[in-house]
Amino acid sequence: ELTTAKLAIRNKDLDKAESNLEKEIRNNPANAEAYILLAEVKQMKYDYLGAAKTINSSDSVIKDFRLRIQAEQFKGQLWRLAYNAGIDLFNRFFSSKDPKFLDSAIAIFKAGVLVRPQIYDFYPLIAQAYENKGDTENSIKYYELYTEMIKEEMDFARSYGVYLKMPRADLIAKVGKPVYTRGIRFSPDRDSIAIDKFDLNGKEVFVYSSDKVGFFTIFGWRVNPPKHWLNDEKEQPTELNSTPFGALAQIYFNRKDYNKSVKYIKDLLILEPDNAEANAFLVNIYQLENKQDEAIQFAKSLIAQDPKNKLYHAIYADILMQLGRYDSAIVEYEKALAIDPKYDIAIRNCAAAYKNKVALIQKRQLEENKINEKEYIGDLEKSAQYFERAKATPRFANDFEIYKELAEIYFAMNKQDELKKTVAELEALDAVIKDEDRENYLLALLKVYSSYLKDEKKTKAIQDKIESLKK
């Protein structure tokens, strides 16, 4: 049967090859080569799940080192094929809304899980497919499997203070130089990617960074990958996904299981400490249960573990911001900045805290009919100083919202020279504004021209541009 099957493969008669290989395995269950060939045939027939089950069955019968390498290479090829085929089916579902594509995608992604359970990308994809099918229980199952699969990655984040979008240089400053670094670029129009390998506490750690914002920031890491993996699999750039934590937090919140919801929000904040929505969600749950102090205690417990961790001070500040305690928030942001004066997110949020404090003072003054600019002018100056520092950072250099905030402040302070300079800088951003941000950018200019500059000609021109976008 084996010889007949090989001839059938050469003749591209895959059905005949499959039938003969199945017979060979029934007659000679220790024939490892037959398993590998059958898996390859099933893959050629796009039966990825069958291929995965077959190649896994070969594990217990392979004795030959050469065949072991061949089987591992096939698994490495199969999970990539399964991933790409599943993504294609996902896209076909979103364009057609035909649920059959979701069923096929789930089956193919599960094939990937069978051969490489440690490739954690598959789990949230399967969960999202079930979510789109309205199957919440299976969605929960695979989201939670994902959180279990990345336990070592989460422990690494907690131990070393690593987070998504962290500047690569900050990580190297913390843990030292990598064993080696490899740079790749898949095409001229794609971002460059840096792959760093570290040996930390006897474990291999691969960290993946890209230069999306003008400097390399971290988008994922893999800790202690299986030793039998090929090196290109270990180096495969893999994005850590915070979505499962947010999804689980929302599901359990809807079920009024607030303890589980809070657990997953806290995990999300380990990966994205600057996630304002997650902080707001956390505070919202604690407020619903009248437990605002628990949100404070959570942040304080992080700081107690590592008082020199700028992220933990920023998380505490963000929670205080959500609670409207702007003076206390400013204190914590400034503690974070004392640790790292270049911590761009804290600089930007501290600017907002000062501005929010001013708005609160102005509101009280209006209610009491006691207008006193001297009470808040110093805080307004501070806000402007922090916004100026923020826009000088690579992360926020092209953030038009910051320029809009500065324009408003300089108008309120009647600083005409600074206002004109800021507006000119805002206008200069036009060439780098992304299509999805275009309308909001134009609305920012409209506000500036109509309310601060009182320039009717420019106001009309921007209104025309906004209208043309809607056509």
Phi, psi and omega in degrees: 000323183296315179296317179298320180295317180297320178295320179296323178295317179298326180273004180062026174265082190289327179296317180294318179298315181299315181299316182289325178290323176295321176296316181301317181292323177296319182281330184221075187296351178264005182279093184297322180300324180295321178298314182296315179298319180295319177299318179297319179296315180299321177297317179298333178270009180064022174267076186294322180294317177297321179296319181295315180297321182292314183292328176292327179294337181285343185304320185280347183251344181287124176245331185281130183298321180297317179291327177298316178297317180300318180295318180293321177297322179294318179299318178298323178286320186294317183293326178293317177298317180297318180299309183294320179294321179294319178298319178300317179293322176301312180297323179293327176295314183295331179275333184250338185063020179273116185296344179299329180291328177294316179300316179294320180297317180301314181298319182288319177297324179294330174297318177299319179297321181300316185273333180220073181300338181277354174280094191286352178302328187293325190296312178293331178294316177296318180299317180294323178297315177297322179299318178292336176277352182082014181263085186294322184296315177291328176298313177301315182306312185279330173296318181290327174300320178299313182297329177286321183293332182258025181302316181294324178294321178292320178298320177298317180299316181292318185291322186249003179066032180274143180211163180293138183073013174292135175302132181304322181298327179293321179295315181297324177297329181279314190252354180096177183292145177290161175299317173202162177231136176234133178252141177221156173214117187288331178199161184301332183266007180255159179291148173288148181235135175251132177246116180251133174253129176240151168249108184234120180053041177078009180243142172284133177230125177250127182242134185245128182228153175227164185255042183302325187249025177093352173210161186285126175236150187280133176241357178181166176203154178231129184248128173055055178296155181307139184294333183280353178294147172290153185297326180292335175287321178296324182277349184307115181302122185232125182274127173285138190246118178273349183304317180303323180293317178295320180296315180294321178300318181291318180299312182289329175297315179298331179271004181063024173266078189292330180297314178292321179301313179298320180304313184285330175295318180297321176296319179300320182291339173294318180283324184228074184297342180262015182282100184296324181294320179294318176298319179296320179298314180300312180297321180300316180295314180297325178291321177302323181265008182056044183233041181305327181296334179290326176297317177297315182296324177301311182294320180295325180294325177296315181295322179298324178293323186209083185298339182265011180271110183299328182296320183291323175295323179291321177299315179300315179299318180298319179296316178298323176300314180298329180274001178076016180264074192292321179299315180293323178298317180300318179302315182289321176299320182288333172294318177299320182284337174292329177284318180219096182299344181260012182290093192300321182294319178293323177300313182294317182289328177295321175302315180294323180297316177297319181293320178295323177298317178298316180300323180293318179296315181298321179298315179296319180297320178296317180296324181270354183056042178229080183283124181214095183299330182298335182292332186236356186298325179296320178292325178293320176299317179298318179301314180298318180300317180290321177296322177297319177295321181296315183288349176275355180270151179301324183295322188248008183301328182250020180273100185296337180297324180294319179294324177295317179299316180296320179300317179297317181295313182294328175295314181297328181268000180058040176261087189294320181297315179295324178297312181297319179297317181295319180295319178298320178292322178296317179296325182292343180286348186311320185290339185251002181287130179288154182304320183289343179258357188303312183296315180295325177297314179296323177295325177295316177297322179300316178299316182295312183293319185279321187264326187256316181269340184053042183259100186295322182296311180292325178299314180296319181297319180290320178301320178295320179295320179296318178297320181294331177294330184279348182279000000 
